[in-house]
Amino acid sequence: MLGNFITLPHLLIFFPLIAGVIAFFIKSDSGVRGWSVLASLLTLAVSLSTLIYKDNLELNGLAYNYEWLKYMGASFSVSLDGLGRVLTFLTAFSFPVILIATYRNVYPRSNVFYGLMLLSQAGLMGVFLATDALLFYFFWELALIPVYFLCSRWGGERRIAATFKFFIYTFTASLLMLVGIIYVYLHTAGTPFSDHSFSIQAFHTASLTPTQQSWLFWLFFVAFAVKMPVFPFHTWQPDTYEQSPTAVTMVLSGIMVKMGVFGLIRWVLPIFPAAVLQFENVVIGLSVVGMIYASLIAIRQDDLKRLVAYSSIAHIGLISAAVFTRQQVALEGVMIQMFSHGVNIIGLWIVIDVIEKKLGVRKISQLNGIAHRAPVLTIILVIIALANIALPLTNAFVGEFMMFTGLFKFNGWYAAFAGLSIILAAVYTLGMIQKIFYGETNELTAEMSDISFNQKLVLGLLVLAIFFAGIYPQPFFEITKDSVAAIVTRFK
């Protein structure tokens, strides 16, 4: 029994979960930092081992099902398909990068901080692994609740207001999703122990009329759109990103936004196909408007954190639009772009954290000539920034090219308007590089020094990931092809 319970999905969840609980009892600052990094590296090792399998859910170690609450039709059901493996790998890869890059940051009651970070990682893993709707909701909340405390306890001066807005948006959206889950559950076929079931297979075959699908679609979509976020559900994001500790902002923008995209692909598209066909133009239209809107606001930003926050909204808007094209090429692009966006945005946050910690400011207007004092940081930032605007041979180029191809196949006008965001992204990204890193140093930046060894290490790894995915993306397609095919088949 124990041997059957210890599977790769369980290890991905319980390594960070147990490590997070242990972290609460480690009183030494250096001890809890080292423990958190070690635990995240062990989780990464497990995640790497999942990538050697072919995309077959029946392979030993990639799926597990246990009747958890059998008289309710709920089970502890987890599995690793292609989509799950890409996102669990992104999560496992990102956490050691984040923890090592911010290793020297000082947090009051650091054991609680790192414990909550690891609990959040466990929740994220559960979200990407769960194939039971009730279990999915449980992990959804487990991922979010630690972030509320991390933001409200260790955030900036306006952290309480920002966290309250974040809480209201996400809590309301989660309740809407819970209502939708319960309603679909009541329209599923039963199990030997229950009249209904929370299993994903039961949800896929639930007896829902097109009318029922149309309003249930919005309950789920709003929950996922808030998390991504998609225009006009985005207003919590810039304030939260600005006020959160940078390590938490990296988790929010690099990984947690993928919870929303994952929810659309795993739950919305296959469960509500009639509603997807009915509302696809509305969602794509909102996504394209959000891309242009966020890009124009990013151009006007003087705060580095807010600039990157609006940049993220624009990139996620393209991903959202591509999902609802239902084109195979677009969905394959979404799969790799979720990983690429996570790598690029975390790299940008690390650079911002370095600048803020060394100089005490993050206003673009106060920074000039950093390249003279920190050449290594400058080179790495330029590479990451160019990847963020999808320069060929970088990771984002592959995903964006495929998503735009799918969007063009769906509707050329959508692709044309969305393409404006590429030009706008180049404007605010290249403008930011020019203003901060080039020109003459001022009184403030003259005191700038280059990055430390651990920062060079993690940023170097991110640069390698950028070029690997940009030059040889084939492994991503091999892992995700069956998952994409299964989604596209639902609409044929």
C-alpha positions in Angstrom: 0.0 0.0 0.0 2.8 2.4 1.0 4.7 1.6 -2.2 1.6 2.5 -4.3 1.1 5.7 -2.4 4.7 7.0 -3.0 4.4 8.1 -6.6 6.1 11.0 -8.4 3.0 13.2 -8.2 2.9 12.6 -4.4 6.6 13.5 -4.0 6.1 16.7 -6.0 3.3 17.7 -3.5 4.6 16.3 -0.2 8.3 17.3 -0.5 7.5 21.0 -0.3 4.5 20.5 2.0 6.5 18.6 4.7 9.6 20.9 4.1 7.4 23.9 4.7 6.0 22.6 8.0 9.6 21.7 9.1 10.7 25.2 8.2 8.4 26.8 10.8 10.4 25.1 13.5 13.9 26.2 12.3 14.8 29.3 14.3 18.2 30.0 12.6 18.0 32.4 9.7 20.8 30.7 7.8 19.5 27.3 8.7 16.0 27.9 7.3 17.4 29.5 4.2 19.6 26.5 3.5 16.8 24.1 4.3 14.4 25.8 1.9 16.9 25.8 -0.9 17.7 22.1 -0.3 14.0 21.2 -0.2 13.4 23.1 -3.5 16.4 21.4 -5.2 15.0 17.9 -4.1 11.7 18.8 -5.6 13.4 19.9 -8.8 15.2 16.6 -9.0 11.8 14.7 -8.7 10.4 17.0 -11.4 13.3 16.3 -13.7 12.7 12.6 -13.4 9.1 13.0 -14.7 10.4 14.4 -18.0 11.9 11.1 -19.1 8.5 9.5 -19.5 6.4 9.5 -22.7 3.1 11.3 -22.5 1.1 8.3 -21.3 -1.0 8.6 -18.2 -0.9 4.8 -17.6 2.8 4.7 -17.1 3.8 3.7 -13.6 4.4 6.6 -11.3 2.5 9.2 -13.3 -1.0 8.7 -11.9 -2.6 7.8 -8.6 -6.2 7.6 -7.5 -7.5 6.9 -3.9 -11.2 7.1 -2.8 -10.7 10.1 -0.4 -14.3 11.0 0.4 -16.0 8.1 -1.4 -19.5 8.8 -0.2 -19.2 12.2 -1.8 -17.6 10.9 -5.0 -14.4 12.7 -4.2 -11.0 11.1 -4.6 -7.3 12.0 -4.1 -6.7 11.7 -7.8 -3.5 13.1 -9.3 -1.7 12.6 -12.6 1.0 14.0 -14.8 0.1 14.5 -18.4 2.0 16.8 -20.7 0.5 20.0 -19.5 1.0 19.1 -15.9 4.6 18.1 -16.4 5.5 21.4 -18.1 3.9 23.4 -15.3 5.2 21.3 -12.4 8.7 21.6 -13.9 8.3 25.4 -14.2 7.3 25.4 -10.5 10.1 23.1 -9.4 12.7 25.1 -11.5 11.5 28.5 -10.4 11.5 28.0 -6.6 15.3 27.3 -6.2 16.0 30.1 -8.7 13.9 32.5 -6.6 15.3 31.3 -3.2 19.0 31.4 -4.3 18.6 34.8 -6.1 17.1 36.3 -2.9 19.2 34.3 -0.5 20.7 37.4 1.2 17.5 39.2 1.6 16.6 39.6 5.3 13.0 38.8 6.5 11.8 39.2 10.1 10.7 35.7 11.4 12.3 34.2 8.3 11.2 30.7 9.4 7.6 31.7 8.9 8.4 33.4 5.6 10.1 30.4 4.1 7.6 28.0 5.5 4.8 29.8 3.8 6.8 30.0 0.5 7.2 26.2 0.5 3.5 25.6 1.4 2.6 27.8 -1.6 4.8 25.6 -3.8 3.0 22.5 -2.5 -0.4 24.1 -3.4 0.8 25.0 -6.9 2.0 21.5 -7.5 -1.4 20.2 -6.4 -3.3 22.5 -8.7 -1.3 21.3 -11.7 -1.7 17.6 -10.7 -5.3 17.3 -9.5 -7.8 15.4 -11.6 -10.6 15.7 -9.1 -12.5 19.0 -9.0 -12.8 19.1 -5.2 -9.1 18.3 -4.8 -8.3 20.9 -7.4 -10.2 23.5 -5.4 -8.5 22.5 -2.2 -5.0 23.0 -3.7 -6.1 26.2 -5.4 -6.8 27.7 -2.0 -3.7 26.1 -0.5 -1.6 27.9 -3.1 -3.2 31.3 -2.5 -3.6 31.5 1.3 0.1 31.6 2.1 0.5 34.4 -0.4 -2.0 36.5 1.5 0.1 36.3 4.6 3.4 36.8 2.8 2.1 40.0 1.1 0.5 41.4 4.2 3.4 40.6 6.6 6.5 41.3 4.5 5.2 43.7 1.9 5.7 47.4 1.3 4.2 50.4 3.0 0.9 50.1 1.3 0.8 46.3 1.6 -2.5 46.1 3.7 -4.5 47.9 1.0 -2.9 46.0 -1.8 -3.4 42.6 0.0 -7.0 43.5 0.8 -7.8 44.2 -2.9 -6.0 40.9 -3.8 -8.0 39.0 -1.2 -11.4 40.4 -2.3 -10.7 39.7 -6.0 -9.4 36.2 -5.5 -11.8 35.2 -2.7 -14.8 36.3 -4.7 -13.6 34.6 -7.8 -12.9 31.3 -5.9 -16.4 31.3 -4.5 -17.8 31.7 -8.0 -15.7 28.7 -9.1 -16.9 26.6 -6.0 -20.5 27.3 -6.9 -19.8 26.2 -10.5 -18.0 23.0 -9.3 -20.9 22.0 -7.0 -23.5 22.6 -9.8 -21.5 20.5 -12.3 -21.0 17.8 -9.7 -24.8 17.6 -9.2 -25.1 16.9 -13.0 -22.5 14.1 -13.1 -23.0 10.3 -13.2 -22.3 8.5 -9.9 -19.8 6.1 -8.5 -20.6 2.8 -6.6 -20.5 4.8 -3.4 -22.1 8.1 -4.4 -24.8 9.4 -6.8 -22.3 11.9 -8.2 -18.6 12.3 -8.8 -16.0 15.1 -8.7 -13.6 13.2 -11.1 -12.5 15.1 -14.2 -13.9 12.3 -16.4 -17.3 12.7 -14.8 -17.1 16.5 -15.3 -16.2 15.9 -19.0 -19.4 13.9 -19.5 -21.7 15.9 -17.2 -25.3 16.3 -18.6 -25.3 20.0 -19.2 -27.5 21.9 -21.7 -26.0 24.7 -23.8 -27.8 27.2 -21.6 -26.4 25.7 -18.4 -22.9 25.7 -20.0 -23.2 29.4 -20.9 -23.6 30.7 -17.3 -21.4 28.0 -15.8 -18.7 29.1 -18.2 -18.6 32.6 -16.6 -18.3 31.2 -13.1 -15.2 29.3 -14.0 -13.8 31.8 -16.5 -14.0 34.8 -14.1 -12.1 32.7 -11.4 -9.4 31.9 -13.8 -9.4 35.4 -15.5 -8.8 37.1 -12.1 -5.8 34.9 -11.4 -4.1 35.3 -14.8 -5.3 38.3 -14.9 -7.1 39.2 -18.0 -8.6 42.7 -18.7 -10.8 43.9 -17.1 -10.1 41.7 -14.1 -6.5 42.9 -13.7 -6.7 45.9 -11.4 -5.5 44.0 -8.3 -2.2 43.0 -10.0 0.0 46.1 -10.3 -0.6 47.1 -6.7 0.0 43.6 -5.4 3.2 43.1 -7.5 4.5 46.5 -6.3 3.9 46.0 -2.6 4.8 42.3 -2.3 8.3 41.1 -1.3 10.1 40.5 -4.6 10.4 36.8 -4.0 6.6 36.6 -3.6 6.1 38.8 -6.7 8.2 36.3 -8.7 6.0 33.4 -7.5 2.8 35.4 -8.3 3.9 36.5 -11.8 6.2 33.6 -12.8 4.0 30.7 -11.7 0.7 31.6 -10.2 -0.7 33.4 -13.2 -0.3 30.0 -15.0 -2.9 28.6 -12.6 -5.5 30.6 -14.5 -4.3 29.5 -17.9 -4.1 25.9 -16.7 -7.7 26.2 -15.4 -8.9 27.3 -18.8 -7.2 24.4 -20.6 -7.9 21.7 -18.1 -11.4 22.5 -17.0 -13.2 25.2 -19.1 -12.4 24.0 -22.6 -13.3 20.4 -22.2 -16.3 20.8 -19.8 -18.1 23.7 -21.6 -17.4 23.3 -25.3 -20.7 24.8 -26.4 -20.1 27.9 -24.2 -16.5 28.2 -25.5 -17.8 28.3 -29.1 -20.5 30.9 -28.0 -18.1 33.3 -26.1 -14.8 32.8 -27.8 -15.0 36.1 -29.6 -15.8 37.9 -26.4 -12.9 36.5 -24.6 -10.4 37.0 -27.4 -11.7 40.5 -27.9 -11.1 41.3 -24.2 -7.7 39.7 -24.3 -6.6 41.7 -27.3 -7.9 45.0 -25.8 -6.1 44.1 -22.6 -2.8 43.5 -24.5 -2.9 47.0 -26.1 -4.2 48.7 -22.9 -1.5 47.2 -20.7 1.3 47.9 -23.2 0.3 51.6 -23.4 0.2 52.0 -19.7 3.6 50.2 -19.4 5.1 52.8 -21.6 4.1 55.6 -19.2 5.4 53.9 -16.1 8.3 55.3 -14.0 8.3 52.4 -11.5 10.1 49.3 -12.6 7.8 46.9 -10.8 4.7 48.4 -12.3 6.2 48.4 -15.8 6.9 44.7 -15.5 3.5 44.1 -14.0 1.7 45.7 -17.0 4.1 43.9 -19.4 3.0 40.6 -17.8 -0.7 41.5 -18.3 0.0 42.1 -22.0 1.8 38.8 -22.5 -0.9 36.8 -20.6 -3.5 38.5 -22.8 -1.9 36.9 -25.8 -1.9 33.5 -24.1 -5.6 33.9 -23.2 -6.5 34.8 -26.8 -4.5 31.8 -28.2 -6.3 29.4 -25.9 -9.7 30.3 -27.2 -8.7 30.0 -30.9 -8.8 26.2 -30.3 -6.1 25.9 -32.9 -3.6 23.1 -32.4 -0.6 25.3 -33.3 -1.8 28.0 -30.9 -2.3 25.6 -28.0 1.2 24.1 -28.6 2.5 27.7 -28.5 0.6 28.3 -25.2 2.3 25.3 -23.7 5.8 26.4 -24.3 5.0 30.1 -23.8 3.8 29.4 -20.2 7.3 28.1 -19.4 9.0 30.9 -21.3 7.0 33.7 -19.7 7.8 32.3 -16.3 11.5 32.2 -17.0 11.6 35.7 -18.5 9.5 37.4 -15.9 11.4 35.9 -13.0 14.6 37.1 -14.6 13.3 40.6 -14.8 12.2 40.6 -11.2 15.6 39.4 -10.1 17.3 42.3 -11.9 14.8 44.7 -10.3 15.5 43.3 -6.9 19.2 43.7 -7.4 18.9 47.3 -8.3 16.5 48.1 -5.5 18.6 46.4 -2.9 21.8 48.1 -4.0 20.5 51.6 -4.7 17.3 51.8 -2.6 15.1 53.0 -5.6 13.4 51.5 -8.6 12.3 54.7 -10.3 13.4 54.7 -13.9 13.9 58.5 -13.9 16.5 58.2 -11.0 18.6 55.6 -12.7 21.2 56.1 -15.4 24.5 54.6 -16.6 24.3 51.3 -14.6 26.2 49.5 -17.5 29.4 51.4 -16.5 29.2 50.0 -13.0 27.6 46.6 -13.5 28.5 45.2 -17.0 27.5 41.6 -16.2 24.1 42.6 -14.9 23.6 44.7 -18.0 24.4 41.9 -20.4 22.1 39.5 -18.7 19.3 42.0 -18.5 19.6 42.8 -22.2 19.3 39.1 -23.1 16.3 38.6 -20.8 14.6 41.8 -22.0 15.1 40.9 -25.7 13.6 37.4 -24.9 10.7 39.2 -23.3 9.9 40.9 -26.6 10.3 37.6 -28.5 13.6 38.2 -30.4 14.3 35.2 -32.7 16.4 32.4 -31.1 15.0 33.2 -27.7 12.3 31.2 -25.9 9.4 33.6 -26.3 9.8 33.8 -30.1 8.8 30.2 -30.5 5.6 30.5 -28.4 4.5 33.9 -29.7 5.0 32.9 -33.3 2.8 29.8 -32.9 0.2 31.7 -30.9 0.0 34.5 -33.5 -0.2 31.8 -36.2 -3.2 30.3 -34.5 -4.8 33.7 -33.9 -4.3 34.6 -37.6 -6.0 31.3 -38.6 -8.9 32.1 -36.3 -9.3 35.7 -37.4 -6.8 37.9 -39.2 -8.1 41.1 -37.6 -7.5 39.8 -34.1 -4.0 38.9 -35.1 -3.4 42.4 -36.6 -4.5 44.3 -33.5 -2.7 41.9 -31.2 0.4 42.4 -33.2 0.5 46.1 -32.2 1.5 44.9 -28.7 4.8 43.6 -30.2 5.7 47.1 -31.3 4.6 48.6 -28.0 6.5 46.0 -26.0 9.7 46.9 -27.9 9.1 50.6 -27.1 8.8 50.2 -23.3 11.4 47.5 -23.0 14.1 49.1 -25.1 13.3 52.5 -23.6 13.7 51.0 -20.1 17.1 49.5 -21.1 18.3 52.8 -22.6 17.2 55.0 -19.7 18.5 52.7 -16.9 21.7 51.1 -18.2 23.1 53.6 -20.7 24.2 57.2 -20.6 26.3 58.7 -17.9 26.2 57.6 -14.3 24.6 60.0 -11.8 25.3 60.5 -8.1 23.2 57.6 -7.1 24.2 55.0 -9.7 27.9 55.8 -9.3 27.7 53.7 -6.2 26.3 50.7 -8.0 28.3 47.4 -7.9 27.9 44.3 -10.0 25.9 41.2 -9.0 27.1 38.5 -6.6 28.0 34.9 -7.4 24.6 33.4 -6.5 22.9 36.0 -8.6 25.2 35.3 -11.6 24.5 31.6 -11.1 20.7 31.8 -11.2 20.6 34.5 -14.0 23.0 32.4 -16.0 20.7 29.4 -15.7 17.8 31.5 -16.8 19.8 32.7 -19.9 20.6 29.1 -20.7 16.9 28.2 -20.5 16.1 31.1 -22.7 18.4 30.0 -25.5 17.7 26.2 -25.1 13.9 26.7 -25.5 14.5 29.2 -28.3 16.9 27.0 -30.3 15.6 23.6 -29.5 11.9 23.6 -28.4 11.2 20.1 -29.6 11.2 18.4 -26.1 8.3 20.7 -25.1 6.3 19.6 -28.1 7.0 16.0 -27.5 5.8 16.2 -23.9 2.6 18.2 -24.7 1.4 16.9 -28.1 -1.0 14.3 -26.7 -2.5 16.8 -24.2 -3.1 19.3 -27.0 -4.6 16.7 -29.3 -7.0 15.7 -26.6 -8.2 19.3 -26.2 -8.6 19.9 -29.9 -10.5 16.7 -30.3 -13.3 17.9 -27.9 -14.3 20.5 -30.6 -14.4 18.2 -33.6 
